[in-house]
C-alpha cells in the first residue's frame, strides 16, 4: 500500500559511468510505457495524486499514487489489468473499498469518463534487487522521455526502492552512490513533470512553510524527528526546482525559510551530535539563498523609480542562480539532505529533546539574543525575519515594543548586508554608486526607525 524510495537525477557527465555501474550488476531489462490520466482541470495533480496505466513487458498494471506527507514514502495501490494488446480502460470500482483511494479520487471515482490521458512516459528500465545489511533494495535506472505529442523531456534518473528492511539502510546505500557518482536528490515524480508539460508550465508552485502546533500530548515526547520532517518536506521540492534552474522567487524564499527553521532546531542540539556537525554547511547554503534574495529584492524595489536597466546587477543575479543550482546538486548538499531524511525516519530519536525542553532552550536562546540592545547589530550571526517568526510562533511572542525593536534591527541588518554585497559586485562605477546611494538613504531611514524603537524599550 506504500512505496519507500529515493529518486535521484544523473548529471550528464556521470551518465556513462553510472550506466556501466548498473550494467555490471547484470540487471533485468524492462520496457515501460505508461499513460497518465487526469481531468481537464488537473484535479488529481492539484492533490498530488496520479493514476496511470503502465505496460510492463506484456502486462498492464494500473496504479494509483498519492502523497503521504512524507518525503520518502508514498501511498500506492496497484491493480493487475492483464495481458492485452491495447491499453485497457481505467477501472475505478476497486478503489471504492479503500478509504484513502476514495479521498484521493474524490469527485471522479463515480465518473471515470472525466479522466483523460494527459501525457505518457516511455522508459527503458534496468533493475536489480541487491542486499545491503539486512535490507533488500531495488536499483532502477530509468532512461527515456516524458510528455505529450511533440513536447517531451528526457528522463535520466536512478531510483532506490526499499523492498524489505530498514529505511536507514536505504539511505546509507544511496549515500554511497551519491559519493561515487554525484547524483542529486529530486523528489519530483515523472507524473509531476508530465503534468507540467501538459499544462505548458515549467515548475510547480512553491510549498507553503508553516509551523508545527505543539499540543499538550506532545510536550513530554521527543520532538526532533517530527520537526525535521516538517521543515524538510517543503524544502526538498524547492531544492529540486533551484537545482534544475526552473525556480521562481517563491522557491528561493521557501528554501531559505525552511533552512532557517531547520538551523534553529538543529542549533539547540548538543555539539557532539552528528547532525550538529552539518550545521555550518546548512548555514552556508542558506547564506547563498539570502544573498540571492537580497539582490533580487533590491532590483524589484528600485525598478519602479527608474527606467534604467542595470547590467551589473542582472549579471550578478544570473551568477547567483547558477551558483545556487551547482550548490543544490553538489555531493555535499545531497548527503546532508539524506542525513536529514534519515533522522526524520528514525523510530528511535538520536536526541531525547522533548517539546518542553525544546521550548525552554528556545526561550533561553531568545533572551540571550535580545539581552543587550546593540547585541544583534554587533553579532556576526545575524537574526533573520525567518528566525524571528520561529520565535514568535513557538514562544507565542506578542507585538510589543521589544518585538518592534527586533523587527527594526533585522531590517537595518538587511540594508547593511545589501550595502556589503553591492560593494563586492563587478559592475560599472556609476551603477555601483547609484545602488550605494539608494541604499544609504534606506539605511538612514532604517536607522531612524531603529533609534525610535530603542527609545521605547529604555
C-alpha positions as CSV (number, residue, x, y, z in Angstrom):
1,X,0.0,0.0,0.0
2,X,3.0,2.3,0.1
3,X,6.4,2.5,-1.6
4,X,9.5,3.8,0.0
5,X,12.0,5.1,-2.5
6,X,14.6,7.8,-3.3
7,X,14.8,9.3,-6.7
8,X,18.0,11.0,-7.9
9,X,18.9,12.7,-11.1
10,X,22.1,11.8,-13.0
11,X,24.5,14.5,-14.2
12,X,25.2,14.3,-17.9
13,X,28.9,14.0,-17.3
14,X,28.3,10.9,-15.0
15,X,25.7,9.1,-17.1
16,X,28.0,6.7,-19.0
17,X,29.9,5.9,-15.8
18,X,26.7,5.2,-13.9
19,X,25.1,3.1,-16.7
20,X,28.2,0.9,-16.7
21,X,28.0,0.5,-12.9
22,X,24.4,-0.6,-13.1
23,X,25.1,-2.9,-16.1
24,X,27.9,-4.6,-14.1
25,X,25.2,-5.8,-11.7
26,X,23.6,-7.8,-14.6
27,X,20.2,-6.2,-14.2
28,X,17.0,-7.2,-15.8
29,X,15.6,-5.1,-18.6
30,X,12.0,-4.0,-19.0
31,X,10.4,-1.5,-21.4
32,X,7.8,0.6,-19.7
33,X,5.1,2.6,-21.5
34,X,2.8,4.5,-19.2
35,X,-0.3,6.7,-19.7
36,X,-1.2,9.2,-17.0
37,X,-4.8,10.4,-16.6
38,X,-6.4,13.5,-15.1
39,X,-9.4,15.8,-15.6
40,X,-9.3,18.8,-17.9
41,X,-8.6,21.0,-14.9
42,X,-6.0,18.6,-13.5
43,X,-7.9,18.0,-10.2
44,X,-5.7,15.0,-9.3
45,X,-2.4,16.8,-9.9
46,X,-3.6,19.6,-7.6
47,X,-4.0,17.0,-4.8
48,X,-0.5,15.5,-5.6
49,X,-2.3,12.4,-6.9
50,X,-1.6,10.3,-10.0
51,X,-3.3,7.4,-11.7
52,X,-1.7,5.6,-14.6
53,X,-1.8,2.5,-16.8
54,X,1.6,1.1,-17.4
55,X,2.7,-1.7,-19.7
56,X,5.4,-3.7,-18.0
57,X,6.7,-6.1,-20.6
58,X,3.4,-7.6,-21.9
59,X,1.4,-6.9,-18.8
60,X,-0.7,-3.8,-17.9
61,X,-0.6,-2.5,-14.3
62,X,-3.0,0.2,-13.1
63,X,-1.5,2.3,-10.3
64,X,-2.9,5.0,-8.0
65,X,-0.3,7.1,-6.2
66,X,-0.8,9.8,-3.6
67,X,1.2,11.9,-1.2
68,X,1.6,10.6,2.3
69,X,3.0,13.7,3.8
70,X,6.5,12.1,3.8
71,X,9.4,12.8,1.5
72,X,10.3,9.2,1.2
73,X,7.0,7.3,1.4
74,X,4.1,7.5,-1.0
75,X,0.7,5.8,-1.0
76,X,0.5,3.3,-3.8
77,X,-2.3,0.8,-4.9
78,X,-1.7,-1.4,-7.9
79,X,-4.3,-3.4,-9.9
80,X,-3.1,-6.1,-12.4
81,X,-5.0,-5.5,-15.6
82,X,-3.6,-8.5,-17.5
83,X,-2.0,-9.1,-20.9
84,X,-3.8,-7.2,-23.7
85,X,-2.7,-5.7,-27.0
86,X,-4.2,-2.3,-26.3
87,X,-4.3,-0.3,-23.1
88,X,-7.4,-1.2,-21.1
89,X,-9.9,1.4,-19.9
90,X,-9.4,2.7,-16.4
91,X,-11.2,0.7,-13.7
92,X,-12.1,2.8,-10.6
93,X,-14.6,0.4,-8.9
94,X,-12.0,-1.5,-6.9
95,X,-10.8,1.8,-5.3
96,X,-14.2,2.2,-3.5
97,X,-13.2,-0.4,-1.0
98,X,-10.1,1.6,0.0
99,X,-10.6,4.7,2.3
100,X,-7.5,6.6,1.2
101,X,-8.2,5.9,-2.5
102,X,-11.7,7.3,-2.1
103,X,-10.2,10.5,-0.7
104,X,-7.6,10.8,-3.5
105,X,-10.2,10.2,-6.2
106,X,-13.0,12.2,-4.7
107,X,-15.0,13.8,-7.4
108,X,-14.0,11.3,-10.2
109,X,-14.5,7.9,-8.7
110,X,-18.1,7.9,-9.7
111,X,-17.4,9.4,-13.1
112,X,-14.3,7.8,-14.6
113,X,-15.1,9.3,-18.0
114,X,-13.8,12.7,-16.7
115,X,-10.3,11.2,-16.6
116,X,-8.5,11.7,-19.9
117,X,-5.0,10.7,-20.9
118,X,-2.8,13.8,-20.4
119,X,0.7,12.6,-21.1
120,X,2.8,9.4,-21.3
121,X,6.2,8.1,-20.4
122,X,8.4,5.8,-22.5
123,X,11.2,4.3,-20.5
124,X,13.7,1.5,-20.6
125,X,14.2,0.3,-17.1
126,X,17.2,-1.7,-15.9
127,X,16.6,-3.0,-12.4
128,X,18.3,-5.2,-9.9
129,X,17.5,-6.2,-6.3
130,X,20.6,-6.2,-4.0
131,X,21.1,-7.0,-0.4
132,X,22.6,-4.3,1.9
133,X,23.0,-5.1,5.6
134,X,19.6,-6.7,6.5
135,X,17.6,-5.0,3.7
136,X,16.6,-5.7,0.2
137,X,17.0,-2.7,-2.1
138,X,15.9,-2.4,-5.8
139,X,18.1,-0.3,-8.0
140,X,16.2,1.1,-11.0
141,X,17.9,3.0,-13.8
142,X,15.3,4.8,-16.0
143,X,16.2,6.2,-19.4
144,X,13.5,7.6,-21.7
145,X,11.2,10.5,-22.1
146,X,8.0,12.1,-20.6
147,X,5.5,14.3,-22.3
148,X,2.8,14.5,-24.9
149,X,2.5,15.0,-28.7
150,X,5.8,16.7,-29.7
151,X,6.5,18.1,-26.2
152,X,8.9,15.7,-24.4
153,X,11.6,15.9,-21.8
154,X,14.3,13.4,-21.3
155,X,14.3,11.0,-18.3
156,X,17.7,10.1,-16.9
157,X,17.3,9.1,-13.3
158,X,18.0,6.4,-10.8
159,X,15.7,5.2,-8.1
160,X,16.5,3.2,-4.9
161,X,13.4,1.4,-3.5
162,X,13.2,-0.4,-0.2
163,X,11.7,-3.8,-0.8
164,X,12.3,-5.1,2.7
165,X,14.3,-4.0,5.7
166,X,15.2,-0.6,7.2
167,X,14.9,2.9,5.8
168,X,18.3,3.7,7.4
169,X,19.8,1.0,5.1
170,X,18.2,2.5,2.1
171,X,19.6,6.0,2.8
172,X,23.1,4.8,3.7
173,X,23.1,2.7,0.5
174,X,22.0,5.7,-1.6
175,X,24.7,7.9,0.0
176,X,27.3,5.5,-1.3
177,X,26.1,6.1,-4.8
178,X,26.0,9.8,-4.3
179,X,29.6,9.7,-3.1
180,X,30.7,7.8,-6.1
181,X,28.6,9.3,-8.9
182,X,27.5,12.8,-7.8
183,X,23.8,12.0,-8.4
184,X,21.4,14.5,-6.7
185,X,18.1,14.2,-4.9
186,X,15.0,15.1,-6.8
187,X,11.6,14.5,-5.2
188,X,9.7,15.5,-8.3
189,X,7.9,12.5,-9.8
190,X,7.5,11.6,-13.5
191,X,3.9,12.4,-13.0
192,X,4.6,15.9,-11.8
193,X,7.0,16.5,-14.7
194,X,4.4,15.2,-17.2
195,X,1.6,17.3,-15.7
196,X,3.8,20.4,-16.1
197,X,4.4,19.7,-19.7
198,X,0.7,19.0,-20.3
199,X,-0.1,22.4,-18.8
200,X,2.8,24.2,-20.5
201,X,4.4,25.1,-17.2
202,X,7.9,24.9,-16.0
203,X,7.6,24.4,-12.3
204,X,5.0,23.6,-9.6
205,X,4.1,26.3,-7.1
206,X,6.4,26.6,-4.1
207,X,5.0,24.9,-1.0
208,X,3.9,26.9,2.0
209,X,6.2,26.8,5.0
210,X,4.2,26.6,8.2
211,X,5.0,25.7,11.8
212,X,4.1,22.8,14.0
213,X,1.3,23.1,16.5
214,X,2.6,21.7,19.7
215,X,-0.2,20.0,21.7
216,X,-0.1,19.1,25.4
217,X,0.3,15.4,24.4
218,X,3.5,16.3,22.5
219,X,5.2,18.2,25.3
220,X,6.8,15.2,27.0
221,X,7.7,13.4,23.8
222,X,10.8,13.6,21.6
223,X,10.4,16.3,19.0
224,X,13.5,16.3,16.8
225,X,12.3,13.8,14.1
226,X,8.9,15.4,13.8
227,X,10.4,18.9,13.4
228,X,13.0,17.7,10.8
229,X,10.2,16.0,8.9
230,X,8.0,19.1,9.0
231,X,10.6,21.6,7.7
232,X,12.3,19.2,5.3
233,X,9.0,18.5,3.5
234,X,8.7,21.9,1.8
235,X,12.5,22.3,1.3
236,X,13.1,19.3,-1.0
237,X,10.8,20.3,-4.0
238,X,12.4,23.8,-3.8
239,X,15.9,22.4,-3.9
240,X,15.0,20.4,-7.0
241,X,13.5,23.4,-8.7
242,X,16.5,25.5,-7.9
243,X,18.9,22.8,-9.0
244,X,17.0,22.4,-12.3
245,X,17.1,26.3,-12.7
246,X,13.3,26.5,-13.2
247,X,12.6,28.0,-9.8
248,X,10.6,31.2,-9.2
249,X,11.5,33.6,-6.5
250,X,9.0,31.9,-4.2
251,X,11.0,28.7,-4.3
252,X,14.1,30.5,-3.2
253,X,12.1,32.2,-0.4
254,X,10.6,28.8,0.7
255,X,14.1,27.1,0.7
256,X,15.5,30.0,2.8
257,X,12.7,29.8,5.3
258,X,12.8,26.0,5.6
259,X,16.6,26.0,6.1
260,X,16.3,28.8,8.7
261,X,13.9,26.8,10.7
262,X,16.0,23.6,10.4
263,X,19.1,25.5,11.5
264,X,17.2,26.9,14.5
265,X,16.1,23.4,15.6
266,X,19.5,21.8,15.0
267,X,21.3,24.6,16.8
268,X,19.6,23.6,20.0
269,X,21.2,20.1,19.9
270,X,24.4,19.1,21.7
271,X,27.5,19.9,19.6
272,X,28.5,16.2,19.9
273,X,25.6,15.0,17.7
274,X,26.3,14.1,14.1
275,X,23.7,16.4,12.8
276,X,25.1,19.4,14.6
277,X,28.3,18.9,12.6
278,X,26.3,19.6,9.4
279,X,25.1,23.0,10.8
280,X,27.8,25.2,9.2
281,X,27.1,23.6,5.8
282,X,23.4,24.4,6.1
283,X,24.1,27.9,7.3
284,X,26.4,28.4,4.2
285,X,23.7,27.2,1.9
286,X,21.1,29.5,3.5
287,X,23.5,32.4,3.1
288,X,23.7,31.8,-0.6
289,X,19.9,31.9,-0.8
290,X,19.8,35.1,1.4
291,X,22.4,36.8,-0.8
292,X,20.4,36.0,-4.0
293,X,17.1,37.2,-2.4
294,X,18.7,40.4,-1.2
295,X,19.9,41.2,-4.7
296,X,16.5,40.2,-6.3
297,X,14.5,42.3,-3.8
298,X,16.9,45.3,-4.4
299,X,16.2,45.1,-8.1
300,X,12.5,44.8,-7.5
301,X,12.5,47.8,-5.2
302,X,14.5,50.1,-7.5
303,X,12.7,49.3,-10.8
304,X,9.6,51.4,-10.0
305,X,11.8,54.5,-9.6
306,X,13.9,54.2,-12.7
307,X,13.7,53.3,-16.4
308,X,17.3,52.2,-16.5
309,X,18.4,48.6,-16.7
310,X,21.3,47.5,-14.6
311,X,23.5,45.1,-16.4
312,X,25.9,44.5,-13.5
313,X,23.0,43.5,-11.1
314,X,21.4,41.3,-13.7
315,X,24.7,39.5,-14.4
316,X,25.2,39.1,-10.6
317,X,21.7,37.6,-10.2
318,X,22.4,35.2,-13.1
319,X,25.7,34.1,-11.5
320,X,24.0,33.7,-8.1
321,X,21.3,31.5,-9.7
322,X,24.0,29.3,-11.4
323,X,26.0,29.1,-8.2
324,X,22.9,28.0,-6.2
325,X,22.0,25.4,-8.8
326,X,25.5,24.0,-8.5
327,X,25.3,24.0,-4.7
328,X,21.9,22.2,-4.7
329,X,23.3,19.4,-6.9
330,X,26.5,19.1,-5.1
331,X,27.5,15.9,-3.4
332,X,27.8,17.7,0.0
333,X,24.2,19.1,-0.2
334,X,22.7,15.8,-1.3
335,X,24.4,13.9,1.5
336,X,23.2,16.3,4.2
337,X,19.7,16.2,2.8
338,X,19.8,12.5,3.0
339,X,21.1,12.8,6.6
340,X,18.0,14.9,7.4
341,X,15.7,12.3,5.9
342,X,17.4,9.6,7.8
343,X,16.8,11.4,11.1
344,X,13.3,12.2,10.2
345,X,12.6,8.5,9.7
346,X,14.2,7.2,12.9
347,X,12.0,5.2,15.1
348,X,14.3,6.0,18.0
349,X,15.4,9.6,18.2
350,X,19.1,10.4,18.1
351,X,18.2,13.2,20.6
352,X,15.9,12.8,23.5
353,X,15.0,16.5,23.5
354,X,11.3,16.8,24.3
355,X,8.9,19.5,23.1
356,X,9.1,21.1,26.6
357,X,12.9,21.0,26.6
358,X,12.9,22.5,23.1
359,X,10.7,25.4,24.2
360,X,12.9,26.0,27.3
361,X,16.1,26.1,25.3
362,X,14.5,28.3,22.6
363,X,13.3,30.7,25.3
364,X,16.9,30.9,26.7
365,X,18.3,31.5,23.2
366,X,15.8,34.2,22.5
367,X,16.6,36.0,25.8
368,X,20.3,35.8,25.1
369,X,19.8,37.2,21.6
370,X,18.0,40.3,22.8
371,X,19.6,40.7,26.2
372,X,21.6,43.8,25.2
373,X,20.2,46.4,22.9
374,X,23.1,46.5,20.4
375,X,23.9,42.8,20.6
376,X,22.1,42.0,17.4
377,X,23.9,44.6,15.4
378,X,27.3,43.5,16.6
379,X,26.6,39.8,16.4
380,X,28.1,38.3,13.2
381,X,25.4,35.6,13.2
382,X,22.5,37.9,12.3
383,X,18.9,37.1,13.1
384,X,16.7,36.9,10.1
385,X,12.9,37.5,9.8
386,X,12.5,33.7,9.4
387,X,14.3,33.2,12.7
388,X,12.1,35.8,14.4
389,X,9.0,34.1,13.0
390,X,10.2,30.9,14.6
391,X,10.5,32.5,18.0
392,X,7.1,34.3,17.6
393,X,5.3,31.1,16.8
394,X,6.8,28.7,19.4
395,X,7.3,31.2,22.2
396,X,4.0,33.0,21.4
397,X,5.6,36.4,21.4
398,X,3.2,39.3,21.2
399,X,3.6,42.5,19.2
400,X,5.1,44.9,21.7
401,X,8.0,47.5,22.0
402,X,10.6,44.8,22.1
403,X,9.3,42.8,19.1
404,X,9.1,46.1,17.1
405,X,12.7,46.8,18.1
406,X,13.9,43.4,16.9
407,X,12.0,43.8,13.6
408,X,13.6,47.2,13.1
409,X,17.0,45.8,13.9
410,X,16.6,42.9,11.4
411,X,15.5,45.4,8.7
412,X,18.6,47.6,9.4
413,X,20.9,44.5,9.3
414,X,19.4,43.6,5.9
415,X,20.2,47.0,4.5
416,X,23.7,46.8,5.8
417,X,24.1,43.4,4.3
418,X,22.8,44.7,0.9
419,X,25.4,47.5,1.1
420,X,28.2,45.0,1.7
421,X,27.0,42.8,-1.2
422,X,26.8,45.6,-3.7
423,X,30.3,46.8,-2.8
424,X,31.7,43.4,-3.8
425,X,29.9,43.1,-7.2
426,X,31.6,43.6,-10.5
427,X,29.7,46.5,-12.1
428,X,30.2,49.9,-13.6
429,X,31.3,52.5,-11.0
430,X,28.3,54.7,-12.0
431,X,25.9,51.8,-11.5
432,X,27.5,50.8,-8.2
433,X,27.4,54.4,-7.0
434,X,23.7,54.6,-7.8
435,X,22.9,51.5,-5.7
436,X,25.1,52.6,-2.8
437,X,23.5,56.0,-2.8
438,X,20.0,54.5,-2.8
439,X,20.9,52.1,0.0
440,X,22.5,54.9,2.0
441,X,19.1,56.6,2.0
442,X,17.4,53.4,3.1
443,X,20.0,52.9,5.8
444,X,19.3,56.4,7.2
445,X,15.5,55.7,7.3
446,X,16.1,52.3,8.9
447,X,18.5,53.8,11.4
448,X,15.9,56.4,12.4
449,X,13.2,53.7,12.9
450,X,15.7,51.6,14.9
451,X,16.5,54.5,17.2
452,X,12.9,55.3,17.8
453,X,12.3,51.6,18.8
454,X,15.3,51.7,21.2
455,X,13.9,54.7,22.9
456,X,10.6,52.9,23.6
457,X,12.2,50.0,25.4
458,X,14.6,52.0,27.6
